């Protein structure tokens, strides 16, 4: 993302506010965080990328911004893991775009040296669960009260893959 993407980002977020509200994490009110400006958001993501703490990317279709995919919370050392997250605009949902973007980024993360990638999904988010399942992520269980979403702490189902599991199928670039 670049500063010049601000208008497209703000328009996309506004158009999908209700669509994303039940799934998207935010700081709880007691945290006292002010909403971040787009410029600050871009600076933060660039800094995290430079420090190899995250790999954030935009999803575009025909040159238009339609979503996001990122591996965040990357830990190196003995763990070598990160958390994969994604969202897609409502008018592009159900076309396999988020699944393809998630596969491409997970493959990149494994090639960059990550050993394990997790996806944490609210149990009732059937569309996101399908993405994890299509990509062969294994359901590992419930993480209770995992993230603050839509006004409350919410449970999440955790799915994971490791680098040594074969990545085959229509969404994966390689058979690595």
Residue pairs with C-beta under 8 A, 6 or more apart in sequence:
1 9
1 41
1 42
1 45
1 56
1 58
2 42
3 38
3 39
3 42
5 38
5 42
5 58
5 65
6 38
6 39
8 64
8 65
9 38
9 65
10 38
12 65
12 66
12 67
12 89
13 20
15 89
15 90
16 87
16 89
16 90
19 89
19 90
20 87
21 150
22 122
22 125
22 149
22 150
23 87
23 122
23 125
23 128
23 149
24 87
24 149
24 150
25 147
25 148
25 149
26 148
26 149
27 33
27 148
28 148
28 153
36 44
45 54
45 56
48 54
48 56
48 72
49 55
49 56
52 74
52 76
53 72
53 73
53 74
54 70
54 71
54 72
54 73
54 74
54 82
55 70
55 71
55 74
55 82
55 105
55 108
55 109
55 112
56 68
56 69
56 70
56 72
57 68
57 69
57 70
57 101
57 105
58 65
58 67
58 68
59 65
59 66
59 67
59 68
59 69
59 86
59 88
59 97
59 98
59 101
60 66
61 92
61 97
66 88
66 89
66 92
66 97
67 86
67 87
67 88
67 89
67 92
67 97
67 98
67 101
68 85
68 86
68 87
69 84
69 85
69 86
69 98
69 101
69 102
69 104
69 105
70 84
70 85
70 86
70 105
71 82
71 83
71 84
71 85
71 105
71 106
71 109
71 114
71 117
72 82
72 83
72 85
73 82
73 83
74 81
74 82
74 114
75 81
75 82
76 113
79 115
79 116
80 113
80 114
80 115
80 116
81 114
81 115
81 116
81 117
81 118
82 109
82 114
82 116
82 117
82 118
83 117
83 118
83 119
83 120
84 102
84 105
84 106
84 109
84 117
84 118
84 119
85 119
86 98
86 101
86 102
86 128
86 131
87 98
88 97
88 98
88 101
93 127
94 127
96 171
98 131
99 130
99 131
99 134
99 135
99 171
100 171
102 119
102 131
102 135
102 171
103 135
103 167
103 171
103 172
103 173
104 173
106 117
106 135
106 161
106 167
107 167
107 172
107 173
107 174
107 176
109 117
110 117
110 163
110 167
110 176
111 176
114 163
115 162
115 163
115 164
116 160
116 161
116 162
116 163
117 137
117 160
117 161
118 158
118 159
118 160
119 128
119 131
119 132
119 137
119 158
119 159
119 160
120 143
120 146
120 147
120 156
120 157
120 158
120 159
121 128
121 129
121 132
121 156
121 157
121 158
121 159
122 128
122 149
122 154
122 155
122 156
122 157
123 142
123 155
123 156
123 157
129 157
129 159
132 139
132 159
133 159
134 169
134 171
135 161
135 169
135 171
135 172
136 161
136 165
136 167
136 169
137 159
137 160
137 161
138 159
138 160
138 161
139 157
139 158
139 159
140 158
140 159
140 160
141 157
141 158
142 155
142 156
142 157
142 158
143 155
143 156
143 157
143 158
144 155
145 153
145 154
145 155
146 153
146 154
146 155
146 156
147 153
147 154
147 156
148 154
166 175
166 176
167 173
167 174
167 175
167 176
168 175
